[in-house]
Amino acid sequence: MGDVLIFAEHLGGHFPKTTLTAIHAGVELAQKRGASATAVVAGDAPDAVAAEIAKYGAAKVIALAHPALKNYLADAHAAALAALVKKTGAEFVVTTATALGKDLMPRLAARLGAPMASEITAINDDGTYVRPMYAGNAMATIEMDGPVKVITVRGTAFDAAKPAASVSPIEKLDAEIDAAALKQEFVSFNQTKSDRPQLTEARIVVSGGRGLKSGENFKIVLEPLVDEMGAAMGASRAAVDAGFVPNDLQVGQTGKVVAPELYVAVGISGAIQHLAGMKDSKIIVAINKDEEAPIFSVADYGLVADLFKAVPEMVEELKKVKAH
Amino acid sequence: MKILVPIKRVPDPATTIRVLPDGSGIATDNVKWVINPFDEIAIEEALRIKEKQAGSEVVLVTIGQSTWQEQLRTGLAMGADRAILVKNDGYLDPLALAKIIAKVAAGENADLVLLGKQAIDDDSNQVGQMLAELLGWPQATFASKVEFADKRVTVIREVDGGLETIAFNLPAVVTTDLRLNEPRYASLPGIMKARKKELKEVAAESLGLDLAPKLKIKSLTAPPKRQAGRKVASVEELVSVLHTEAKVI
């Protein structure tokens, strides 16, 4: 039985919580398949991040180095990982379905002639996997054939790995990349500046929909509530479509999937595509003036009200609760 | 520039999806079939490139049954020049689909393949990236802006936490995200013209590819249903229950 390689995503010397999710899922997969889990940190200078990753319970960490891995690019990373899979004889490659994971893993799978399972939510003992289809309206049980299988996991469906009792040994390797075959050039990364928590990591998410009517209202009406709650801000596809907010705030089938402790949907009708991205939240609150809105069918607490009155009122009420 | 746009026929996003009781698939009675919305964005982008770069050609391709001609005709009515239907009845996994499109792209000498980032039925988000690898071409997924300077392409990508810009030379594969453009509707003259445009059929098995699926769907089940909770009467009550009952604030 071949081993599990976990691709550990990182940026600027740090890694997102979704990397710990990948480690947890990769270790679980290794246990269920009677294999060993190795985390891979790729970069031009991966040693420092590899030392951090080594605290989280993988059997081994590989620090995979090459100048062409300085910035993430699909072609260079797929080439480096494919060569590593062949060298190690690994059977599985796992990461979380982040924007990077979604970009990289299919390319890697094609390079290996391997099947890929996207965004799985469960690893079954019988060798099968579960993944959502049709915006989460169907759960598929799938199986993969072949010597190598590529998997991305849904970040909300697995826990994050916790620091382990012992530190994993680190192996330093130079990546095998034919630099002359690389065609993609990194130009720049324009990071959204925000003091708020990351959408996929936040304990509370407050999302706005078309009911907010403008980007300006996101700022003056919704943001005070977001900040009073210490929440991350999200949005429905309709709000993104209308140009109120950037797409990286989109929660739903074609955006991000979140499962916070508290999800507050403001002025969101609740199309199935939106529900696909938030229905696993622990507590769901909906504020909408239309009492027939489908969002109320999944909400633990629904308030039928004009959001332009209710949201500022809620900010005041929260301040009172805090003062006690 | 020759632009190949692979499209997929999917249930209309507004359709309520029901899993069949035996788990073999979804109920397709009363389903309205449309072009995958992200592929519609790809067609629109291809048409805009053609409008700017004289002499360009936009070729559609889809892989499926004869009924899929309907979606190809819609794309032709939007303004694409011609279409190819690769006929196939059985199930194909994403890698097999990518192999077919790679073969068509090579045969057509395409400079650019533009397609949706994901199909909204199986939500796999794999074909574009696999295609780029099979062709040995650069890829830009989740594009929100595509710019050309001669053969050089610069793409702004929607990634976690911001926007990334990458660049490469043609030929290349670009997958579309939501904000790239707003697709046009087919005009009446467009619909009339589309009837006369070339729509070629090719049998998938004639391509000489190994299309046996390595990824198989064994069964489908309906997801657990979340129960609706209750309505609260006021903001005051809402904040109070969140604090004392749900204990989340």
Chai-1 contact restraints between the chains, C-beta under 6 A:
chainA,res_idxA,chainB,res_idxB,connection_type,confidence,min_distance_angstrom,max_distance_angstrom,comment,restraint_id
A,A74,B,Q139,contact,1.0,0.0,6.0,A-B,restraint_1
A,T98,B,D160,contact,1.0,0.0,6.0,A-B,restraint_2
A,A99,B,V159,contact,1.0,0.0,6.0,A-B,restraint_3
A,A99,B,D160,contact,1.0,0.0,6.0,A-B,restraint_4
A,K102,B,N125,contact,1.0,0.0,6.0,A-B,restraint_5
A,D103,B,T141,contact,1.0,0.0,6.0,A-B,restraint_6
A,P106,B,Q126,contact,1.0,0.0,6.0,A-B,restraint_7
A,P106,B,Q129,contact,1.0,0.0,6.0,A-B,restraint_8
A,P106,B,M130,contact,1.0,0.0,6.0,A-B,restraint_9
A,R107,B,Q129,contact,1.0,0.0,6.0,A-B,restraint_10
A,R107,B,E133,contact,1.0,0.0,6.0,A-B,restraint_11
A,A110,B,M130,contact,1.0,0.0,6.0,A-B,restraint_12
A,A110,B,E133,contact,1.0,0.0,6.0,A-B,restraint_13
A,A110,B,L134,contact,1.0,0.0,6.0,A-B,restraint_14
A,R111,B,E133,contact,1.0,0.0,6.0,A-B,restraint_15
A,P115,B,K214,contact,1.0,0.0,6.0,A-B,restraint_16
A,P115,B,L215,contact,1.0,0.0,6.0,A-B,restraint_17
A,M116,B,Q126,contact,1.0,0.0,6.0,A-B,restraint_18
A,S118,B,S124,contact,1.0,0.0,6.0,A-B,restraint_19
A,S118,B,N125,contact,1.0,0.0,6.0,A-B,restraint_20
A,M133,B,D122,contact,1.0,0.0,6.0,A-B,restraint_21
A,M133,B,D123,contact,1.0,0.0,6.0,A-B,restraint_22
A,Y134,B,I17,contact,1.0,0.0,6.0,A-B,restraint_23
A,Y134,B,D121,contact,1.0,0.0,6.0,A-B,restraint_24
A,G136,B,P223,contact,1.0,0.0,6.0,A-B,restraint_25
A,N137,B,I17,contact,1.0,0.0,6.0,A-B,restraint_26
A,A138,B,V19,contact,1.0,0.0,6.0,A-B,restraint_27
A,A138,B,L220,contact,1.0,0.0,6.0,A-B,restraint_28
A,M139,B,T221,contact,1.0,0.0,6.0,A-B,restraint_29
A,M139,B,P223,contact,1.0,0.0,6.0,A-B,restraint_30
A,A140,B,I217,contact,1.0,0.0,6.0,A-B,restraint_31
A,A140,B,L220,contact,1.0,0.0,6.0,A-B,restraint_32
A,T141,B,K218,contact,1.0,0.0,6.0,A-B,restraint_33
A,T141,B,S219,contact,1.0,0.0,6.0,A-B,restraint_34
A,I142,B,I217,contact,1.0,0.0,6.0,A-B,restraint_35
A,E143,B,K216,contact,1.0,0.0,6.0,A-B,restraint_36
A,E143,B,K218,contact,1.0,0.0,6.0,A-B,restraint_37
A,M144,B,L215,contact,1.0,0.0,6.0,A-B,restraint_38
A,D145,B,K214,contact,1.0,0.0,6.0,A-B,restraint_39
A,G146,B,K214,contact,1.0,0.0,6.0,A-B,restraint_40
A,K183,B,P138,contact,1.0,0.0,6.0,A-B,restraint_41
A,K183,B,F168,contact,1.0,0.0,6.0,A-B,restraint_42
A,Q184,B,P138,contact,1.0,0.0,6.0,A-B,restraint_43
A,Q184,B,I166,contact,1.0,0.0,6.0,A-B,restraint_44
A,Q184,B,F168,contact,1.0,0.0,6.0,A-B,restraint_45
A,E185,B,A167,contact,1.0,0.0,6.0,A-B,restraint_46
A,F186,B,I166,contact,1.0,0.0,6.0,A-B,restraint_47
A,V187,B,T165,contact,1.0,0.0,6.0,A-B,restraint_48
A,V187,B,I166,contact,1.0,0.0,6.0,A-B,restraint_49
A,V187,B,A167,contact,1.0,0.0,6.0,A-B,restraint_50
A,S188,B,T165,contact,1.0,0.0,6.0,A-B,restraint_51
A,F189,B,E164,contact,1.0,0.0,6.0,A-B,restraint_52
A,N190,B,G162,contact,1.0,0.0,6.0,A-B,restraint_53
A,N190,B,L163,contact,1.0,0.0,6.0,A-B,restraint_54
A,Q191,B,G161,contact,1.0,0.0,6.0,A-B,restraint_55
A,Q191,B,G162,contact,1.0,0.0,6.0,A-B,restraint_56
A,T192,B,G161,contact,1.0,0.0,6.0,A-B,restraint_57
A,T192,B,G162,contact,1.0,0.0,6.0,A-B,restraint_58
A,N247,B,E158,contact,1.0,0.0,6.0,A-B,restraint_59
A,N247,B,L178,contact,1.0,0.0,6.0,A-B,restraint_60
A,N247,B,R179,contact,1.0,0.0,6.0,A-B,restraint_61
A,E261,B,V248,contact,1.0,0.0,6.0,A-B,restraint_62
A,L262,B,V248,contact,1.0,0.0,6.0,A-B,restraint_63
A,K279,B,R226,contact,1.0,0.0,6.0,A-B,restraint_64
A,I283,B,A246,contact,1.0,0.0,6.0,A-B,restraint_65
A,I283,B,V248,contact,1.0,0.0,6.0,A-B,restraint_66
A,S297,B,A228,contact,1.0,0.0,6.0,A-B,restraint_67
A,V298,B,R226,contact,1.0,0.0,6.0,A-B,restraint_68
A,A299,B,G229,contact,1.0,0.0,6.0,A-B,restraint_69
A,D300,B,G229,contact,1.0,0.0,6.0,A-B,restraint_70
A,Y301,B,G229,contact,1.0,0.0,6.0,A-B,restraint_71
A,Y301,B,V232,contact,1.0,0.0,6.0,A-B,restraint_72
A,Y301,B,L238,contact,1.0,0.0,6.0,A-B,restraint_73
A,G302,B,K231,contact,1.0,0.0,6.0,A-B,restraint_74
A,L303,B,V232,contact,1.0,0.0,6.0,A-B,restraint_75
A,L303,B,L238,contact,1.0,0.0,6.0,A-B,restraint_76
A,A310,B,V235,contact,1.0,0.0,6.0,A-B,restraint_77
A,E313,B,V235,contact,1.0,0.0,6.0,A-B,restraint_78
A,M314,B,V235,contact,1.0,0.0,6.0,A-B,restraint_79
A,E317,B,V235,contact,1.0,0.0,6.0,A-B,restraint_80
A,E317,B,E236,contact,1.0,0.0,6.0,A-B,restraint_81
A,E317,B,V239,contact,1.0,0.0,6.0,A-B,restraint_82
A,L318,B,V239,contact,1.0,0.0,6.0,A-B,restraint_83
A,V321,B,V239,contact,1.0,0.0,6.0,A-B,restraint_84
A,V321,B,H243,contact,1.0,0.0,6.0,A-B,restraint_85
